[in-house]
């Protein structure tokens, strides 16, 4: 049986660890690696896009990181229950035409008993920024 530690039920230490692992995986910009944290049939809402399953996640992230260059993400723990974690995040990226953006958002995560994320709901807003206003490098 496939597992991703730490496993629920979450305490504060385990929730913080799960958030850091997610941040590290996303900053790798490796769609296959990121997808392994999710159940085979994981449900996503990312902005106005709805996905189901690892294959769709890999396709989505591959396209995302082809458009969002110099991507750098920071996640912040917000709250948790036994098998759910809420985070806020911000990330920066540059488009192919040279414009910079900072995206702000919130995510709600639900995990199965094996520590795989079964549901991910993300609300995200983008803000155009100047290169000199970047927080992350």
Secondary structure, DSSP 8 states (H G I E B T S, - for coil): ----SS-SS--HHHHHHHHHHHHHHHHTT-HHHHHTTEEEEEEEEETTEEEESHHHHHHHHHHHHHHSEEEEEEEEEEEE-SSEEEEEEEEEEE-TTS-EEEEEEEEEEEE-TTS-EEEEEEEEEEEEE-GGG-S--
